[in-house]
Amino acid sequence: MPLDLPFDNSYARLPGRFYARLAPTPVSKPRLIALNAPLAARLGLDPQALRTDDALAALAGNAVPAGADPLAQAYAGHQFGNFVPQLGDGRALLLGELLAPDGARFDVQLKGAGPTPYSRMGDGRAWLGPVLREYIMSEAMAALGVPTTRALAAVATGDTVLRETPLPGAVLTRVAASHIRVGTFQYFAARDDKEALHALTTHALTRHDRADGTAIDLLNGVIERQARLIAHWLSLGFIHGVMNTDNMTISGETIDYGPCAFLDSYHPLRVFSSIDRAGRYAYGRQPDIAMWNLAQLAISLLPLIGDSDAAQTALDRFPHLFQRYWQDRFRAKLGLKTAQDGDTQLIETLLETMAAGQADFTNTFRALGTPQARDQFLDPDAFDTWHASWAARLAEEDTTPEAIKPGLDAVNPAIIPRTHRIEQAIQAAVAGDDAPFHRLTQALGTPFNLSHITRDLTHAPTEDEIVPHTFCGT
């Protein structure tokens, strides 16, 4: 019998032009690779029940759970600055929405569930690599405290997906506060559909702000959430890689882990994405791109806001909010408890020294407070100069680098999902060995804890392990 989940599908109650209703396309031989038991419990689901054959059929797209109302969402978006008036879920289906025991509402979506009207000649499938990458990355981000979509399950399909070569297929079950994007608003604004814009705004306010709010309230809420999110990304060395407007959520969650990566050696203009040839979405450019994307949201909402000055005033808040959150994050990474005018220069000098010295981002911050920090730099003397300034700043708070080491370790992770480790896990899984994927996922679940068992996962890649480029999952 079909899996029965307590769905309440508010998005499906919006007008029909918001989506296309259709069922997922079945697969031949589904096999459960991973089930996220803690997340299942958070949703009020029984993890054991999700390991049954009926549940596997639902997670693979071979059966529609009772109460589900599967649909592909319509949206538009600026892709690398070029507007595409219709994108939409080309390989994903929103099964429905679950109300968690605490009343929080979550979307449950299948990625790789087959073609939709928005597939644009694509097959609607996902191969195993992007599914495992998103599972690893999104759950690592969650463990790091970053707002993010989550991975409930990964299922191998038993089918072959044709890309440059034949590859094993898979389906990811993704959970999100919602899948509403800046591009969702752009879709209706481009069609001059004010009625749909109003319905979407009311829906988004109800889910993410307050039901009696206005369009300007929504814009301000998104600006606040994105400023906080991008600052968090930068504090961890995260590069999204494809910050198109269809990949920016209204909820403030990180979404769509395609050509993303964490920095190894630090450089502000580092790019991993194979399709970002001009460096539009480089690490250090992410705040500016966020501002640009938010401006597109403001333009889309103008028919409802009605006052361009009010929209501009809201947008003008972003740089100040971002700077405040960025300073707070990096002060914490340096163990600073108070705010002083020279702190930004102290932070920026360290980052400049790291860039010049090709220092590993994560390992440098993790080693602060120990003699090993200087070992990260090609020129340790340059670090020593900065360290003296840092020690003097800490002395003003009546402490030392050594004394605050436990606090530093609580905010500077020891383990991140390094690109070469993800690629190793994917290659092993393609060859039939899921163990490296499970080992990496388990270690990333406690990123601030270090043990001898997982110490090797903290190492930067050797020269022959470096993965210079990452790729979109399509």
C-alpha positions as CSV (number, residue, x, y, z in Angstrom):
1,M,0.0,0.0,0.0
2,P,1.2,3.6,-0.6
3,L,3.2,5.3,2.1
4,D,0.9,7.6,4.0
5,L,2.4,10.9,5.2
6,P,0.5,13.8,6.8
7,F,0.8,16.3,3.9
8,D,-0.9,19.7,3.9
9,N,-0.2,21.2,0.5
10,S,-0.7,25.0,0.6
11,Y,1.4,25.7,-2.6
12,A,-0.9,23.3,-4.5
13,R,-3.8,25.5,-3.5
14,L,-2.4,28.4,-5.4
15,P,-3.6,29.1,-8.9
16,G,-2.8,26.5,-11.6
17,R,-0.4,28.8,-13.4
18,F,2.0,28.5,-10.5
19,Y,3.0,24.9,-11.4
20,A,2.4,21.8,-13.5
21,R,0.8,18.8,-11.8
22,L,2.3,15.4,-12.7
23,A,3.5,12.3,-11.1
24,P,7.1,11.2,-10.9
25,T,8.5,8.8,-13.5
26,P,9.1,5.3,-12.1
27,V,12.6,3.8,-12.0
28,S,13.6,0.2,-12.5
29,K,15.5,-1.0,-9.4
30,P,15.5,1.4,-6.5
31,R,18.0,0.9,-3.7
32,L,18.3,3.1,-0.6
33,I,21.7,4.6,-0.3
34,A,21.1,6.8,2.7
35,L,18.3,7.8,5.0
36,N,18.6,10.8,7.3
37,A,17.0,9.5,10.5
38,P,17.5,12.7,12.6
39,L,15.8,14.7,9.9
40,A,13.0,12.2,9.6
41,A,12.4,12.5,13.4
42,R,12.5,16.3,13.1
43,L,9.6,16.1,10.5
44,G,7.6,13.8,12.8
45,L,8.2,10.7,10.7
46,D,9.2,7.2,11.8
47,P,12.7,6.5,10.4
48,Q,12.0,2.8,10.5
49,A,8.9,3.2,8.5
50,L,10.9,5.0,5.9
51,R,13.0,1.9,5.4
52,T,10.2,-0.2,4.2
53,D,9.5,-1.2,0.6
54,D,6.5,1.1,0.4
55,A,8.7,4.0,1.6
56,L,11.4,3.1,-0.9
57,A,8.9,3.2,-3.7
58,A,7.8,6.7,-2.6
59,L,11.4,8.0,-2.2
60,A,12.3,6.6,-5.7
61,G,9.2,8.1,-7.4
62,N,7.6,4.7,-8.1
63,A,4.6,5.5,-6.0
64,V,2.9,8.7,-4.9
65,P,2.4,8.8,-1.1
66,A,-1.1,9.2,0.1
67,G,-1.9,12.8,0.7
68,A,0.8,14.0,-1.7
69,D,0.0,16.4,-4.6
70,P,3.1,16.3,-6.8
71,L,3.9,19.3,-8.9
72,A,6.7,21.1,-10.7
73,Q,7.0,24.7,-9.8
74,A,7.2,27.5,-12.4
75,Y,9.8,30.2,-12.1
76,A,12.1,32.4,-14.1
77,G,15.6,33.7,-13.4
78,H,18.7,35.7,-14.3
79,Q,21.4,33.1,-15.2
80,F,24.8,34.8,-15.2
81,G,23.0,38.1,-15.6
82,N,20.9,37.0,-18.6
83,F,17.1,36.9,-18.0
84,V,15.3,33.7,-18.9
85,P,11.5,34.2,-18.6
86,Q,10.7,30.5,-18.0
87,L,12.8,28.0,-16.1
88,G,11.0,25.9,-13.5
89,D,11.6,22.5,-12.0
90,G,13.0,20.6,-14.9
91,R,13.9,17.5,-12.9
92,A,12.2,18.0,-9.5
93,L,8.7,17.4,-8.1
94,L,7.3,18.9,-4.9
95,L,5.5,16.0,-3.4
96,G,3.8,18.2,-0.7
97,E,4.3,19.9,2.6
98,L,4.7,18.3,6.0
99,L,3.8,20.0,9.3
100,A,6.4,19.0,11.9
101,P,5.4,18.4,15.5
102,D,6.3,22.0,16.4
103,G,4.1,23.3,13.6
104,A,6.9,24.3,11.2
105,R,6.1,23.6,7.6
106,F,8.5,21.9,5.2
107,D,8.5,21.1,1.5
108,V,9.3,17.5,0.5
109,Q,10.7,17.3,-3.0
110,L,12.1,14.6,-5.2
111,K,15.1,15.7,-7.4
112,G,15.8,13.5,-10.4
113,A,12.1,12.4,-10.6
114,G,11.8,12.5,-14.4
115,P,10.9,15.1,-17.0
116,T,8.5,17.9,-16.5
117,P,7.0,20.6,-18.7
118,Y,10.0,22.7,-17.7
119,S,12.7,20.2,-18.6
120,R,13.7,22.1,-21.8
121,M,14.6,18.9,-23.7
122,G,16.3,17.4,-20.6
123,D,15.7,13.9,-19.3
124,G,14.6,15.1,-15.8
125,R,17.0,12.7,-14.2
126,A,20.0,13.1,-11.9
127,W,23.0,10.9,-11.8
128,L,24.6,9.6,-8.7
129,G,27.3,12.2,-8.3
130,P,25.2,15.3,-7.9
131,V,22.8,13.5,-5.6
132,L,25.6,12.4,-3.2
133,R,27.2,15.9,-3.5
134,E,24.0,17.6,-2.5
135,Y,23.4,15.1,0.3
136,I,27.0,15.7,1.7
137,M,27.0,19.4,1.2
138,S,23.6,20.3,2.6
139,E,23.9,18.1,5.7
140,A,27.4,19.5,6.3
141,M,26.0,23.0,6.1
142,A,23.2,22.1,8.5
143,A,25.8,20.8,11.0
144,L,27.7,24.0,10.6
145,G,24.6,25.9,11.5
146,V,24.0,27.4,8.1
147,P,20.4,27.8,6.9
148,T,20.0,25.2,4.2
149,T,17.8,22.8,2.4
150,R,18.2,19.3,3.8
151,A,18.6,15.8,2.4
152,L,16.2,13.2,3.7
153,A,17.2,10.3,1.5
154,A,19.3,9.3,-1.5
155,V,18.1,6.4,-3.6
156,A,20.0,4.7,-6.5
157,T,17.5,4.0,-9.4
158,G,19.2,1.1,-11.1
159,D,18.9,3.1,-14.4
160,T,21.5,4.7,-16.5
161,V,21.7,8.4,-17.1
162,L,23.4,9.7,-20.2
163,R,25.6,12.7,-19.8
164,E,29.0,12.8,-21.5
165,T,29.2,9.1,-20.6
166,P,26.6,6.6,-19.2
167,L,26.3,7.1,-15.4
168,P,24.3,5.5,-12.6
169,G,21.0,7.3,-11.8
170,A,19.8,8.5,-8.4
171,V,17.0,10.5,-6.7
172,L,17.4,12.9,-3.8
173,T,14.6,13.6,-1.4
174,R,15.1,17.3,-0.5
175,V,13.4,19.1,2.4
176,A,13.1,22.9,2.6
177,A,11.3,25.6,4.4
178,S,10.0,26.3,0.9
179,H,11.2,26.3,-2.7
180,I,10.1,29.8,-3.4
181,R,12.9,31.7,-5.2
182,V,13.6,35.3,-6.3
183,G,12.9,33.8,-9.8
184,T,9.4,32.8,-8.8
185,F,8.5,36.4,-8.4
186,Q,10.3,37.3,-11.6
187,Y,8.2,34.7,-13.5
188,F,5.0,36.6,-12.7
189,A,6.4,40.1,-12.9
190,A,7.7,39.3,-16.4
191,R,4.1,38.4,-17.4
192,D,2.7,41.5,-15.7
193,D,0.5,39.2,-13.7
194,K,-0.2,41.3,-10.6
195,E,-2.9,39.0,-9.3
196,A,-0.4,36.1,-9.2
197,L,2.3,38.4,-7.7
198,H,-0.1,39.3,-4.9
199,A,-1.1,35.6,-4.3
200,L,2.6,34.6,-4.2
201,T,3.5,37.5,-1.9
202,T,0.7,36.6,0.5
203,H,1.7,32.9,0.5
204,A,5.4,33.8,1.1
205,L,4.6,36.2,3.9
206,T,2.5,33.5,5.6
207,R,5.3,31.0,5.4
208,H,8.3,33.1,6.1
209,D,7.3,36.4,7.8
210,R,3.8,37.3,9.0
211,A,0.5,36.7,7.3
212,D,-0.6,40.4,7.7
213,G,2.6,41.8,6.2
214,T,3.0,43.7,3.0
215,A,5.3,43.4,-0.1
216,I,7.8,45.8,1.5
217,D,7.8,43.7,4.7
218,L,8.6,40.6,2.5
219,L,11.4,42.4,0.8
220,N,12.9,43.6,4.1
221,G,12.7,40.1,5.5
222,V,14.4,38.5,2.5
223,I,17.2,41.2,2.6
224,E,17.7,40.5,6.3
225,R,17.9,36.7,5.8
226,Q,20.2,36.9,2.8
227,A,22.6,39.3,4.5
228,R,22.9,36.9,7.4
229,L,23.3,33.9,5.1
230,I,26.0,35.3,2.8
231,A,28.0,36.5,5.8
232,H,27.8,32.9,7.2
233,W,28.9,31.5,3.9
234,L,32.0,33.8,3.8
235,S,32.9,33.0,7.4
236,L,33.3,29.3,6.4
237,G,34.9,29.8,3.0
238,F,31.9,28.6,1.1
239,I,31.4,29.4,-2.6
240,H,27.9,28.7,-4.0
241,G,29.2,28.8,-7.5
242,V,25.9,29.6,-9.3
243,M,24.1,32.5,-7.6
244,N,21.5,33.0,-10.2
245,T,18.2,34.5,-9.1
246,D,16.5,31.2,-9.5
247,N,19.0,29.8,-6.9
248,M,18.2,32.4,-4.2
249,T,15.4,31.5,-1.8
250,I,12.9,33.7,-0.1
251,S,13.4,31.7,3.1
252,G,17.1,32.5,3.4
253,E,18.2,28.9,3.0
254,T,21.1,27.8,0.8
255,I,19.7,25.9,-2.2
256,D,20.9,24.0,-5.2
257,Y,24.3,22.6,-4.5
258,G,25.7,22.4,-8.0
259,P,29.2,23.6,-8.7
260,C,29.7,24.7,-5.0
261,A,32.8,24.2,-3.0
262,F,34.7,25.2,0.2
263,L,37.9,27.0,-0.1
264,D,41.2,25.2,0.4
265,S,43.8,27.8,0.1
266,Y,42.3,31.3,0.5
267,H,41.9,33.8,-2.3
268,P,39.0,36.3,-2.5
269,L,38.6,35.7,-6.3
270,R,38.6,31.9,-6.1
271,V,36.2,30.2,-8.5
272,F,35.4,26.5,-8.7
273,S,32.4,26.4,-11.1
274,S,33.4,25.2,-14.6
275,I,30.7,27.5,-16.1
276,D,31.7,30.6,-14.3
277,R,34.5,31.6,-16.7
278,A,34.4,35.3,-15.8
279,G,34.4,34.8,-12.1
280,R,31.0,36.4,-11.6
281,Y,30.3,34.2,-8.6
282,A,33.7,34.1,-7.0
283,Y,34.0,33.8,-3.2
284,G,34.6,37.5,-2.6
285,R,31.9,38.7,-5.1
286,Q,29.0,36.9,-3.4
287,P,27.8,39.9,-1.3
288,D,27.6,42.1,-4.4
289,I,25.8,39.4,-6.3
290,A,23.4,39.0,-3.5
291,M,22.7,42.7,-3.6
292,W,22.1,42.5,-7.4
293,N,19.7,39.6,-6.9
294,L,17.8,41.4,-4.2
295,A,17.4,44.3,-6.6
296,Q,15.7,42.0,-9.1
297,L,13.3,40.9,-6.3
298,A,12.6,44.6,-5.5
299,I,11.9,45.3,-9.2
300,S,9.5,42.3,-9.3
301,L,7.7,43.5,-6.2
302,L,7.4,47.1,-7.3
303,P,3.8,46.7,-8.7
304,L,2.8,45.8,-5.1
305,I,5.1,48.1,-3.2
306,G,4.1,51.0,-5.4
307,D,6.9,53.3,-4.1
308,S,10.4,52.9,-5.7
309,D,11.9,55.1,-2.9
310,A,10.7,52.6,-0.3
311,A,12.1,49.7,-2.3
312,Q,15.5,51.5,-2.7
313,T,15.5,52.3,1.0
314,A,15.0,48.6,1.8
315,L,17.8,47.6,-0.6
316,D,20.2,50.2,0.9
317,R,20.0,48.3,4.2
318,F,21.7,45.2,2.7
319,P,25.3,46.4,2.7
320,H,25.1,47.6,6.3
321,L,23.4,44.4,7.4
322,F,25.9,42.2,5.6
323,Q,28.8,44.1,7.0
324,R,27.5,43.8,10.5
325,Y,26.9,40.1,10.2
326,W,30.3,39.6,8.5
327,Q,32.1,41.4,11.3
328,D,30.2,39.5,13.9
329,R,31.1,36.1,12.3
330,F,34.8,37.0,11.9
331,R,35.1,38.6,15.3
332,A,33.8,35.3,16.7
333,K,36.4,33.4,14.6
334,L,39.1,35.5,16.2
335,G,37.7,35.1,19.7
336,L,36.8,38.8,20.1
337,K,34.0,39.5,22.6
338,T,33.7,43.2,22.0
339,A,33.5,45.4,19.0
340,Q,36.2,48.0,18.2
341,D,36.8,50.3,15.2
342,G,40.0,48.5,14.2
343,D,38.5,45.1,14.1
344,T,37.6,45.1,10.4
345,Q,41.2,46.0,9.5
346,L,42.5,43.2,11.8
347,I,40.2,40.7,10.0
348,E,41.1,42.0,6.5
349,T,44.8,42.0,7.2
350,L,44.6,38.3,8.2
351,L,42.7,37.4,5.0
352,E,45.2,39.4,2.9
353,T,48.1,37.6,4.6
354,M,46.4,34.3,4.0
355,A,45.9,35.1,0.3
356,A,49.5,36.1,-0.1
357,G,50.7,33.1,1.9
358,Q,48.4,30.6,0.2
359,A,47.1,29.5,3.6
360,D,44.3,27.0,3.9
361,F,41.2,28.8,5.0
362,T,39.7,26.3,7.4
363,N,42.9,25.0,8.9
364,T,44.3,28.4,9.5
365,F,41.3,29.5,11.6
366,R,41.2,26.1,13.3
367,A,44.9,26.4,14.3
368,L,44.6,29.9,15.8
369,G,45.8,29.8,19.4
370,T,48.4,27.2,18.6
371,P,52.0,27.3,17.2
372,Q,50.8,25.4,14.2
373,A,48.9,28.3,12.7
374,R,52.0,29.8,11.2
375,D,52.8,26.6,9.4
376,Q,49.9,27.3,7.1
377,F,51.7,30.2,5.5
378,L,54.4,30.2,2.8
379,D,55.9,33.2,4.7
380,P,55.4,32.5,8.5
381,D,57.0,35.8,9.4
382,A,54.1,37.6,7.8
383,F,51.7,35.7,10.0
384,D,53.8,36.5,13.0
385,T,53.4,40.2,12.4
386,W,49.6,39.8,12.2
387,H,49.6,37.5,15.3
388,A,51.2,40.2,17.3
389,S,48.4,42.6,16.4
390,W,45.8,40.0,17.3
391,A,47.4,39.2,20.6
392,A,47.5,42.9,21.5
393,R,43.8,43.2,20.6
394,L,43.0,40.2,22.8
395,A,45.1,41.8,25.6
396,E,42.6,44.7,25.6
397,E,40.0,42.1,26.6
398,D,42.4,40.7,29.2
399,T,43.0,37.4,27.5
400,T,45.4,35.5,25.2
401,P,45.2,33.4,22.1
402,E,46.0,30.3,24.2
403,A,43.3,31.1,26.8
404,I,40.5,31.4,24.2
405,K,41.4,28.3,22.2
406,P,38.4,26.3,23.4
407,G,36.1,29.1,22.3
408,L,37.8,29.3,18.9
409,D,37.3,25.6,18.4
410,A,33.6,26.0,19.0
411,V,33.2,28.4,16.0
412,N,36.1,27.3,13.6
413,P,35.3,23.8,12.2
414,A,37.9,21.2,12.0
415,I,36.2,19.3,9.2
416,I,34.5,20.7,6.1
417,P,33.3,18.9,2.9
418,R,36.5,19.3,0.9
419,T,36.0,18.9,-2.8
420,H,38.6,16.2,-3.3
421,R,37.0,14.2,-0.5
422,I,33.6,14.5,-2.1
423,E,34.9,13.4,-5.4
424,Q,36.6,10.4,-3.9
425,A,33.3,9.4,-2.2
426,I,31.5,9.8,-5.5
427,Q,34.0,7.8,-7.5
428,A,33.9,5.0,-4.9
429,A,30.1,5.0,-5.0
430,V,30.0,4.8,-8.8
431,A,32.3,1.8,-8.4
432,G,29.8,0.2,-6.0
433,D,31.4,1.2,-2.6
434,D,29.2,3.5,-0.5
435,A,31.5,3.3,2.6
436,P,33.5,6.5,1.8
437,F,30.3,8.5,1.4
438,H,28.9,7.2,4.7
439,R,32.2,7.9,6.5
440,L,32.4,11.4,5.2
441,T,28.8,12.2,6.0
442,Q,29.1,10.9,9.5
443,A,32.3,12.9,10.2
444,L,30.7,16.1,8.8
445,G,27.9,15.7,11.2
446,T,30.1,16.9,14.0
447,P,32.4,19.4,12.2
448,F,33.8,21.0,15.4
449,N,35.0,17.8,16.9
450,L,38.2,16.2,15.9
451,S,39.3,12.6,16.5
452,H,42.2,10.5,15.3
453,I,39.7,8.5,13.3
454,T,38.7,11.5,11.2
455,R,41.9,13.5,11.3
456,D,42.8,12.6,7.7
457,L,39.6,14.4,6.5
458,T,41.0,17.7,7.7
459,H,44.0,17.6,5.4
460,A,44.1,20.0,2.4
461,P,44.5,18.2,-0.9
462,T,47.9,17.2,-2.1
463,E,48.9,18.5,-5.5
464,D,47.6,15.4,-7.2
465,E,44.3,15.5,-5.3
466,I,43.3,19.0,-6.2
467,V,40.0,19.3,-7.9
468,P,40.2,22.6,-9.8
469,H,36.6,22.7,-11.2
470,T,33.2,21.6,-10.0
471,F,30.2,21.1,-12.3
472,C,26.4,21.6,-12.3
473,G,24.3,18.5,-11.7
474,T,22.5,18.7,-15.0
